[in-house]
Every structure is written in structure tokens, then in C-alpha cells.
Amino acid sequence: MLDKTQRKQKYSLLHYIVDAGIPVWIDMKPAIAHNKVMIIDDKEVITGSFNFTDAAQKRNAENVVFISDTKLAKEYAQNWAKREQQSIPYAK
């Protein structure tokens, strides 16, 4: 899920994600969706300030948190579902 500003960012990797067949939604509601979250399954969540970029890996001071908690994973999944309901599917 991306926010509306990421549809046309100069260095966006959106086309790679779409070309790989991964569904993408555009969250039109917030000015910027600044979340970095991966819901792995019904127990595992990865979150933090870490952007999935070369700069984050090699130059920035970032944090990434691996959480193993069923209740918290459910809350993240519910928030995702709420954001998805307010989003539109991306189409080329």
C-alpha cells in the first residue's frame, strides 16, 4: 500500500512491484502514509523507521523491530484492512 504521493515519485519502484504481479493499493486519505510495516503472518510483524532503500541499509541511522505477538499482529492486520478499505487498487 502506497500513499497518493508515491504514484509519481521520481525514484519509485512501483512499476517493479506491479510488474511482479504484486497487488498495490493507493491510500488516498492521508497526506503521507509514513508507515513501514510488514505483516508476515498471524503472529509476526516487522516495523520501524527503516525504509527499504540502499541509503537505509548503508548510511542512515534506522531501527527495525521484529515482533512475535499474535494480539499485536491482529491489530496491525485490522489497521491494514481499514486502510485498504479507504484505498483504490493501482492500475497502470
VENURBEL-V31299 format. One record per run of one state. SS is the DSSP state (h for helix, s for strand, l for the rest). FROM is the first residue (numbers start at 1). TO is the last residue. If there is no record, write none. Layout:
# VENURBEL-V31299
ss = (SS & SS)
from = (FROM & FROM)
to = (TO & TO)
This chain:
# VENURBEL-V31299
ss = (l & s & h & l & h & l & s & l & s & l & s & l & h & l & s & l & h & l & s & l)
from = (1 & 2 & 4 & 9 & 14 & 20 & 25 & 28 & 37 & 40 & 44 & 49 & 54 & 59 & 64 & 69 & 70 & 86 & 87 & 90)
to = (1 & 3 & 8 & 13 & 19 & 24 & 27 & 36 & 39 & 43 & 48 & 53 & 58 & 63 & 68 & 69 & 85 & 86 & 89 & 92)
